[in-house]
Amino acid sequence: MATEGSDGSDNTLVNQPRVQHAHYQALDGIRGLAILLVFINHAHENVDRLRSSLAGSLLALGSVGWVGVDLFFVLSGFLITGILIETVNLPRYFRNFYIRRSLRIFPLFYGVFVILALLTPVLHLEWHRGHIAYLFYCQNIAMTVDPSIVHVEPAVFLGHFWSLAVEEQYYMLWPLVIWILRDQRKIMRLCLVLIFSTILLRCLLIGLLPSKLALDLIYKELPTRCDGLLLGS
């Protein structure tokens, strides 16, 4: 998040107020822990193939590695909301926020799909219409409707991109909320209400829907998974 600040070299903005966003070094360590937990979680499925007891014990932690995603969500909510509150009264609030988010995320995300498109003839990849949802950050919704799109057969797994969709959907909505409320106490109260509502919605889905569908909705959709982002916010 250090790159969100300005070094004052942009002459086109010289007359505008400058906001220097704090860089919390301790959060880099938490981010590293989250990456490790997610890595272990994805490696967990191969634990039975390992002969090393030490490696096997380490990968056995994968059963709780999903917590790493929640850590990412909390960090994202905290950092993004801090930036929004600091800049809400500045000119071009929305434009600046969305341009910066796009420059940070779009090149890598869409770069993956450009590379896969180029490799399609080599790897004989099989694309389907449902994969179009990835281009609009709706893959988490599409995965619930059609679970097969988590793969591009026969060689590529895309299932982990659901979490990026949740974050991007949050980023689309949250700046408007901050712009409307502005007052930090009101924002905090709203976050608490929404966190409680998210937990209540999970309980309702578990009670009303078949277990497989309920768990998919709870795990991958913004309305049921935004409590981590809101907690950070």
C-alpha positions as a printed Julia matrix, in Angstrom:
233×3 Matrix{Float64}:
   0.0     0.0     0.0
   3.02    2.31    0.12
   2.57    2.95   -3.6
  -0.81    4.56   -2.95
   0.96    7.7    -1.68
   2.26   10.46   -3.95
   5.84   11.62   -4.18
   4.81   15.11   -5.32
   6.34   14.7    -8.8
   3.07   14.91  -10.73
   2.95   18.5   -11.97
  -0.67   18.19  -13.09
  -1.75   17.81   -9.47
   0.58   20.4    -7.97
  -2.25   22.67   -6.83
  -4.3    19.88   -5.25
  -4.04   18.8    -1.62
  -1.64   15.91   -1.11
  -2.47   12.88    0.98
   0.38   10.7     2.19
  -0.94    7.25    3.05
   0.78    5.5     5.93
   2.74    2.34    5.3
   2.26   -0.12    8.17
   5.27   -2.43    8.1
   3.7    -4.83   10.59
   0.91   -5.49    8.11
   3.47   -6.77    5.61
   4.22   -9.56    8.08
   0.53  -10.36    8.45
   0.19  -10.39    4.67
   3.1   -12.84    4.48
   1.39  -15.08    7.03
  -1.81  -14.97    5.01
   0.09  -15.98    1.85
   1.67  -18.9     3.7
  -1.69  -20.09    5.03
  -3.28  -19.94    1.58
  -0.32  -21.79    0.06
  -0.53  -24.53    2.67
  -4.27  -24.79    2.14
  -3.87  -25.36   -1.6
  -1.07  -27.87   -1.02
  -3.13  -29.74    1.56
  -4.7   -32.05   -1.03
  -1.29  -33.59   -1.74
  -0.41  -34.34    1.88
  -1.03  -38.09    1.47
   1.65  -38.29   -1.2
   4.38  -37.02    1.07
   6.62  -39.41    2.93
   8.32  -36.84    5.11
   6.63  -36.64    8.51
   7.78  -33.02    8.94
   6.38  -31.96    5.58
   3.24  -33.96    6.24
   2.72  -32.25    9.6
   3.23  -28.84    8.03
   0.76  -29.46    5.23
  -1.75  -30.89    7.68
  -2.18  -27.29    8.81
  -3.94  -26.82    5.5
  -7.22  -27.68    7.17
  -7.14  -24.21    8.72
  -5.31  -22.5     5.87
  -8.55  -20.98    4.6
  -8.14  -18.41    7.38
  -5.48  -16.8     5.19
  -8.17  -15.55    2.81
 -10.0   -13.9     5.68
  -6.75  -12.23    6.78
  -6.41  -10.81    3.28
  -9.98   -9.54    3.41
  -9.46   -7.82    6.77
  -6.24   -6.19    5.56
  -7.9    -5.03    2.35
 -10.86   -3.55    4.19
  -8.59   -1.71    6.62
  -6.24   -0.26    4.02
  -8.85    0.64    1.43
 -11.19    2.3     3.93
  -8.28    4.31    5.33
  -7.46    5.58    1.85
 -11.1     6.41    1.11
 -11.61    8.33    4.36
  -8.42   10.33    3.81
  -9.36   11.28    0.24
 -13.16   11.59    0.39
 -13.08   15.39    0.38
 -10.54   15.71   -2.42
 -11.39   16.48   -6.05
 -11.88   13.49   -8.39
 -12.34   11.16   -5.41
 -13.99    8.36   -7.4
 -11.85    8.7   -10.51
  -8.56    8.62   -8.61
  -9.6     5.63   -6.52
 -10.78    3.49   -9.42
  -7.8     4.38  -11.61
  -5.37    3.38   -8.85
  -7.23    0.13   -8.17
  -7.25   -0.67  -11.88
  -3.53   -0.03  -12.26
  -2.75   -2.29   -9.3
  -4.99   -5.22  -10.21
  -5.97   -5.24  -13.88
  -2.52   -5.76  -15.5
  -1.74   -8.93  -13.55
  -5.27  -10.34  -13.62
  -5.95   -9.81  -17.3
  -2.34  -10.66  -18.11
  -3.01  -14.19  -16.85
  -5.83  -14.6   -19.35
  -3.8   -13.12  -22.21
  -1.07  -15.68  -21.51
  -3.61  -18.5   -21.3
  -5.18  -17.39  -24.58
  -1.77  -17.5   -26.25
  -1.1   -20.94  -24.77
  -4.49  -22.34  -25.79
  -3.25  -24.02  -29.01
  -0.22  -25.43  -27.2
  -2.09  -26.8   -24.15
  -5.29  -27.58  -26.09
  -7.32  -25.58  -23.6
 -11.1   -25.86  -23.75
 -12.91  -22.58  -23.05
 -16.65  -22.25  -22.43
 -19.07  -19.33  -22.39
 -19.12  -19.37  -18.59
 -15.47  -18.33  -18.52
 -16.5   -14.9   -19.82
 -17.59  -14.11  -16.23
 -13.92  -13.84  -15.26
 -13.51  -10.79  -17.49
 -16.13   -8.92  -15.43
 -15.07  -10.13  -11.95
 -18.24  -12.19  -11.62
 -16.48  -15.55  -11.47
 -17.57  -16.22   -7.89
 -21.23  -16.02   -8.97
 -20.61  -18.04  -12.13
 -18.79  -20.75  -10.17
 -21.87  -21.31   -8.03
 -24.07  -21.59  -11.12
 -21.61  -23.74  -13.09
 -18.82  -25.3   -10.96
 -17.06  -26.62  -14.07
 -15.69  -23.18  -14.95
 -13.16  -23.41  -12.12
 -11.13  -25.38  -14.68
  -9.99  -24.74  -18.2
  -9.54  -28.33  -19.24
  -7.25  -30.13  -19.36
  -4.53  -28.16  -17.6
  -5.57  -24.98  -15.75
  -7.3   -24.36  -12.41
  -8.91  -20.94  -11.89
 -10.97  -21.61   -8.76
  -8.86  -19.39   -6.52
  -9.97  -16.27   -8.43
 -13.3   -16.22   -6.55
 -11.71  -14.2    -3.73
 -10.49  -11.52   -6.12
 -14.05  -11.17   -7.43
 -15.35  -10.63   -3.9
 -12.77   -7.89   -3.29
 -13.43   -6.15   -6.6
 -17.19   -6.17   -6.02
 -16.57   -4.63   -2.6
 -14.3    -1.98   -4.13
 -17.05   -1.05   -6.59
 -19.6    -0.39   -3.83
 -17.64    0.78   -0.79
 -16.33    4.13   -2.11
 -19.93    5.28   -2.62
 -20.8     4.31    0.96
 -17.84    6.27    2.33
 -18.73    9.26    0.15
 -22.32    9.28    1.42
 -21.57    8.77    5.14
 -18.16   10.48    5.54
 -18.44   10.43    9.35
 -16.2     7.7    10.79
 -18.61    6.83   13.61
 -21.44    6.32   11.14
 -19.16    4.15    9.0
 -18.24    2.03   12.02
 -21.87    1.58   13.05
 -22.81    0.56    9.51
 -19.96   -1.96    9.43
 -21.15   -3.55   12.67
 -24.74   -3.77   11.41
 -23.62   -5.32    8.12
 -21.33   -7.82    9.86
 -24.24   -8.99   12.02
 -26.48   -9.14    8.94
 -23.91  -11.23    7.08
 -23.76  -13.78    9.88
 -27.56  -13.89   10.08
 -27.79  -14.42    6.31
 -25.42  -17.37    6.54
 -27.59  -18.98    9.19
 -30.7   -18.47    7.07
 -29.08  -20.0     4.0
 -27.94  -23.04    5.95
 -31.47  -23.52    7.27
 -33.3   -22.94    3.98
 -31.1   -24.34    1.2
 -29.5   -27.7     0.42
 -26.18  -27.94    2.22
 -23.95  -27.96   -0.89
 -25.58  -24.86   -2.39
 -25.67  -23.07    0.97
 -21.96  -23.68    1.57
 -21.03  -22.49   -1.93
 -23.02  -19.28   -1.44
 -21.61  -18.7     2.04
 -18.0   -19.24    0.98
 -17.82  -17.37   -2.33
 -20.44  -14.61   -2.54
 -20.02  -11.01   -1.44
 -23.19  -10.72    0.74
 -22.15  -13.74    2.81
 -18.38  -13.26    2.8
 -17.96   -9.51    3.25
 -17.71   -9.61    7.04
 -13.9    -9.86    6.88
 -13.71   -6.81    4.64
 -16.17   -4.99    6.89
 -14.21   -5.93   10.01
 -11.11   -4.35    8.51
 -13.15   -1.35    7.38
